[in-house]
């Protein structure tokens, strides 16, 4: 009887060992599955403790921030943003909300070392595991940029409608004023000649502003032509040569002889080049050099770079370029660059701006080649 009991105990213990072994195998398999899900998720995933240190982070998250997982393990969360001081305050606010409410979501914008803007959606859950908090990073750059483009498009539509109304209302009395001032020209006494000159100059400036408004108003039929961009640049520099001499500015145009002809509206492109180069001239009060470079990138697009040696643009103001009525000039309207962005957009091109205060500014204009790309 005693031997039977011992055998039962042994069998029971063996069964327990077997169950524990099976449970351990199942647990290890489950851990491997969750590890694979964590590691290979398309979103960035991170676990961090109540001391704000990173306990675990997957490859996608480390790629988003341009570093390695091994480097980030054990570091503070804010170390993810050590190259983005302006974002650290946003992250601290995010963490405060998580501590207060248990979970929180927010969108932040960062700039990579290459100068590329990225938008991340952060969702955090407090105490996902004992003593550990869980954050999910999603790259929402494309949708954020699309929303920004929609906002700009809506703004352009409103401004265009407003511009059309204002321009036509002002143009009628302007025509009368210009006509009568020309009739008075012969009777102006010499001591009043300066006043006459100021009046005609200001009327010309108003006329120029009206024309900028009209460009922003209802879209016009554009006649695209096949043309050599070198020729447009040469004509632009000829027009601005007198102003360049006045400001002690030299042009250095590096033409590309093998450029493919570009389908464009030449007068519209000339307006863009005039606007940007005039800004460059006026941005160099002590003179200097403006370098214009033309390059064909493979067979798909042409890149025109206009570089000055001026005072530069503060980093926080770069993103405002092209906004209506934003200008750094004392007598500017802010419409000039907005017109440039609109024209380049109509040509399915892009404008990128690099600037460093005290060093200068470079405008990079990229335009597609071929009618098929232009109207795609």
C-alpha positions in Angstrom: 0.0 0.0 0.0 2.8 2.3 1.0 4.7 1.5 -2.3 1.5 2.3 -4.3 1.3 5.7 -2.6 4.9 6.5 -3.3 4.4 5.6 -7.0 1.3 7.9 -7.1 3.4 10.8 -5.6 6.2 10.2 -8.1 3.7 10.1 -11.0 2.0 13.3 -9.6 5.4 15.1 -9.3 6.4 13.9 -12.8 3.1 15.2 -14.2 3.7 18.6 -12.4 7.2 18.8 -13.9 5.8 17.9 -17.3 3.0 20.6 -17.0 5.6 23.2 -15.9 7.8 22.2 -18.8 4.9 22.6 -21.2 3.9 25.9 -19.6 7.4 27.2 -19.9 7.6 26.2 -23.6 4.3 27.9 -24.2 5.4 31.0 -22.3 8.6 31.2 -24.2 6.8 30.8 -27.5 4.3 33.5 -26.5 7.2 35.8 -25.5 8.9 35.1 -28.9 5.6 36.0 -30.7 5.2 39.2 -28.8 8.9 40.1 -29.3 8.5 39.6 -33.0 5.3 41.7 -33.0 7.1 44.4 -31.0 10.3 44.4 -33.0 8.8 44.2 -36.5 5.8 46.6 -36.0 5.4 49.2 -38.8 5.0 51.8 -36.0 7.6 52.9 -33.6 7.1 51.3 -30.1 8.8 52.2 -26.8 8.6 51.1 -23.2 9.9 53.6 -20.5 9.8 53.6 -16.8 8.7 56.1 -14.1 12.3 57.6 -14.1 11.7 58.5 -17.8 14.3 56.1 -19.0 13.9 53.9 -22.1 13.6 50.3 -21.1 12.9 48.9 -24.6 12.5 50.4 -28.1 11.9 48.7 -31.5 13.9 49.2 -34.7 11.3 51.3 -36.4 11.4 53.9 -33.5 15.2 54.1 -33.6 15.1 54.5 -37.4 12.6 57.4 -37.1 15.1 59.2 -34.9 18.1 58.3 -36.9 20.0 56.3 -34.3 20.4 52.8 -33.0 18.5 50.8 -30.4 21.7 49.9 -28.5 22.4 53.6 -28.1 19.0 54.5 -26.8 18.5 51.8 -24.3 18.7 53.3 -20.8 18.7 56.9 -22.0 16.2 59.5 -21.0 13.2 60.0 -23.3 14.3 63.6 -23.9 17.5 62.2 -25.4 15.4 61.3 -28.5 15.0 65.0 -29.1 18.4 66.3 -28.0 18.9 67.8 -31.5 15.5 69.3 -31.4 15.4 71.6 -28.4 12.2 73.2 -29.5 10.4 69.9 -29.2 11.6 69.1 -25.6 8.9 71.4 -24.1 6.2 69.6 -26.2 7.5 66.2 -24.9 7.4 67.4 -21.3 3.9 68.6 -21.7 3.0 65.2 -23.3 4.4 63.3 -20.3 2.7 65.6 -17.8 -0.7 64.9 -19.5 0.0 61.1 -19.4 0.8 61.3 -15.7 -2.3 63.3 -15.0 -4.8 61.5 -17.2 -3.3 58.0 -17.7 -3.0 58.3 -21.5 -2.5 61.1 -24.1 -2.0 61.7 -27.8 -0.2 64.5 -29.6 1.5 65.4 -32.9 4.9 66.9 -33.0 7.1 68.2 -35.8 10.8 67.7 -35.9 13.5 68.5 -38.4 16.1 65.8 -39.3 19.8 66.4 -39.6 19.2 66.6 -43.4 16.8 69.5 -42.9 13.7 67.4 -43.7 10.6 68.1 -41.7 8.7 65.1 -40.2 5.5 64.8 -38.2 5.0 62.1 -35.6 1.8 61.1 -33.9 2.6 60.1 -30.2 0.1 57.9 -28.2 1.1 57.0 -24.7 -0.5 54.7 -22.1 0.6 54.9 -18.5 1.2 51.7 -16.6 0.8 49.4 -19.5 2.9 46.9 -17.6 3.8 47.3 -13.9 6.1 50.3 -13.6 6.3 50.6 -17.4 4.6 53.1 -19.8 4.0 52.4 -23.5 4.4 54.9 -26.3 3.5 54.4 -30.0 5.1 56.6 -32.7 3.5 57.0 -36.1 5.0 58.8 -39.0 2.1 61.0 -40.3 4.3 63.3 -42.4 2.4 62.7 -45.6 -1.0 63.3 -44.2 0.2 66.4 -42.3 1.7 67.9 -45.4 -1.4 67.2 -47.4 -3.5 69.0 -44.8 -1.1 71.9 -44.9 -1.4 72.1 -48.7 -5.2 72.0 -48.4 -5.1 74.9 -45.9 -2.8 76.9 -48.3 -5.1 76.1 -51.2 -8.1 77.4 -49.2 -6.2 80.5 -48.2 -5.2 81.1 -51.8 -8.8 80.7 -53.0 -10.0 83.3 -50.5 -7.1 85.7 -51.2 -7.6 85.3 -55.0 -11.3 86.2 -54.7 -10.4 89.2 -52.5 -7.6 90.2 -54.8 -9.7 90.2 -57.9 -12.3 92.5 -56.3 -9.8 94.9 -54.8 -7.6 95.1 -58.0 -10.5 96.0 -60.2 -11.9 98.5 -57.8 -8.5 100.3 -57.5 -7.6 100.0 -61.2 -10.4 102.3 -62.4 -9.6 105.4 -60.3 -5.9 104.6 -60.9 -6.3 104.9 -64.6 -7.9 108.3 -64.2 -5.2 109.5 -61.8 -2.4 108.4 -64.2 -4.1 110.1 -67.1 -4.6 113.4 -65.4 -1.0 113.5 -63.9 0.3 113.0 -67.5 -1.7 115.9 -68.7 -0.2 118.1 -65.9 3.4 117.1 -66.8 3.9 120.0 -69.2 2.7 122.6 -66.7 4.8 121.4 -63.7 7.2 124.1 -62.5 10.8 123.2 -61.9 10.5 123.7 -58.1 7.7 121.1 -58.1 9.4 118.6 -60.3 10.4 116.4 -57.3 6.8 116.1 -56.2 5.7 115.1 -59.7 8.5 112.4 -59.7 7.4 111.1 -56.3 3.7 110.9 -57.4 4.5 109.1 -60.7 6.8 106.7 -58.8 4.2 105.9 -56.2 1.5 105.4 -58.8 3.8 103.0 -60.6 4.3 101.1 -57.3 0.5 100.9 -56.8 0.1 99.6 -60.3 2.7 96.9 -59.6 0.8 95.8 -56.5 -2.4 95.6 -58.5 -0.7 93.4 -61.0 0.4 91.1 -58.2 -3.1 90.9 -56.9 -4.4 90.0 -60.4 -1.9 87.2 -60.6 -3.4 85.8 -57.4 -7.0 86.1 -58.7 -8.9 83.9 -61.0 -6.7 81.4 -62.9 -5.8 82.4 -66.5 -5.3 80.3 -69.5 -1.5 79.7 -69.7 0.2 79.0 -73.0 3.0 76.7 -72.4 5.9 76.8 -74.9 9.0 74.7 -75.4 11.9 77.1 -74.5 15.5 77.2 -73.4 15.7 78.2 -69.7 19.2 79.7 -70.3 17.5 82.3 -72.5 14.9 83.3 -69.8 17.7 83.7 -67.3 19.8 85.8 -69.7 16.8 88.1 -70.4 16.1 88.4 -66.7 19.7 89.4 -65.8 19.6 92.0 -68.6 16.5 93.6 -67.1 18.1 93.7 -63.7 21.6 94.7 -64.6 21.1 98.4 -63.9 19.7 97.8 -60.4 22.6 95.4 -59.8 25.1 98.1 -60.7 23.3 100.5 -58.4 23.7 98.1 -55.4 27.2 97.0 -56.4 26.1 93.5 -57.1 27.7 91.2 -59.7 26.0 88.3 -61.4 27.7 85.0 -61.9 25.5 82.8 -64.2 26.6 79.3 -64.8 24.7 78.2 -67.8 24.3 74.6 -68.9 24.7 74.1 -72.6 23.1 70.7 -72.8 19.8 71.5 -71.1 16.7 69.9 -72.5 14.1 72.5 -73.6 11.5 73.2 -70.9 7.7 73.4 -71.4 6.7 76.5 -69.6 5.1 79.9 -69.7 8.2 82.0 -70.2 6.8 85.3 -69.0 5.5 83.7 -65.8 8.9 82.1 -65.1 10.6 85.4 -65.9 8.4 87.0 -63.2 9.6 84.4 -60.7 13.3 84.9 -61.5 12.9 88.7 -61.4 11.2 88.5 -58.0 13.8 86.2 -56.4 16.8 88.0 -57.9 15.5 91.5 -57.0 15.0 90.2 -53.4 18.6 88.9 -53.5 19.9 92.3 -54.7 18.0 94.2 -52.0 19.2 91.7 -49.4 22.8 92.7 -50.0 23.0 96.4 -48.9 26.8 96.2 -49.1 27.0 94.6 -52.5 28.2 91.1 -53.3 27.7 88.3 -55.8 24.6 86.4 -56.9 25.3 83.0 -58.4 22.7 81.4 -60.7 23.3 77.7 -61.5 21.3 75.6 -63.9 21.5 71.8 -63.9 19.5 69.0 -65.5 18.9 66.2 -63.0 18.8 63.0 -65.0 16.2 63.4 -67.8 13.2 64.3 -65.6 13.8 67.8 -64.3 15.7 71.0 -64.3 17.1 72.6 -61.1 17.8 76.4 -61.0 19.6 77.6 -57.9 19.9 81.4 -57.1 22.4 82.0 -54.3 23.2 85.4 -52.7 25.7 86.7 -50.1 23.1 88.7 -48.2 22.0 89.1 -44.6 20.1 85.8 -44.7 16.8 84.8 -43.2 16.2 83.7 -39.6 15.4 79.9 -39.4 12.0 80.6 -37.7 11.0 82.8 -40.7 11.9 80.4 -43.5 8.7 78.4 -43.1 6.7 81.7 -43.5 8.1 82.4 -47.0 5.3 82.5 -49.5 2.6 83.4 -47.0 0.4 86.3 -48.0 1.4 89.7 -46.6 4.5 88.3 -44.8 7.6 90.4 -45.7 10.8 91.6 -44.1 10.9 94.7 -46.3 9.8 98.0 -44.9 7.7 98.7 -48.0 7.0 95.2 -49.1 3.5 93.6 -49.5 4.5 90.0 -49.1 2.7 89.2 -52.4 5.8 88.8 -54.5 7.0 85.5 -53.2 3.5 84.2 -52.9 3.1 84.8 -56.6 6.4 82.9 -57.2 5.1 79.9 -55.3 1.8 80.0 -57.2 3.5 80.1 -60.6 6.0 77.3 -59.8 3.1 75.2 -58.4 1.2 75.7 -61.7 4.3 74.4 -63.5 4.3 71.3 -61.2 7.6 72.4 -59.7 8.9 73.0 -56.2 10.8 75.8 -54.3 13.2 75.0 -51.5 15.0 77.6 -49.5 18.3 77.4 -47.6 19.5 80.3 -45.6 22.1 81.2 -42.9 22.1 84.6 -41.2 25.1 86.6 -42.2 26.1 84.1 -44.9 23.3 84.3 -47.5 20.2 82.6 -49.0 19.8 80.1 -51.8 16.5 79.4 -53.7 16.3 76.0 -55.4 13.7 75.8 -58.1 12.9 72.4 -59.5 10.8 72.1 -62.7 9.7 68.9 -64.5 10.6 68.3 -68.1 8.1 67.2 -70.8 4.4 67.8 -71.3 3.5 64.4 -69.9 5.0 65.2 -66.5 3.7 68.8 -66.5 0.0 67.8 -66.9 0.2 64.5 -65.0 
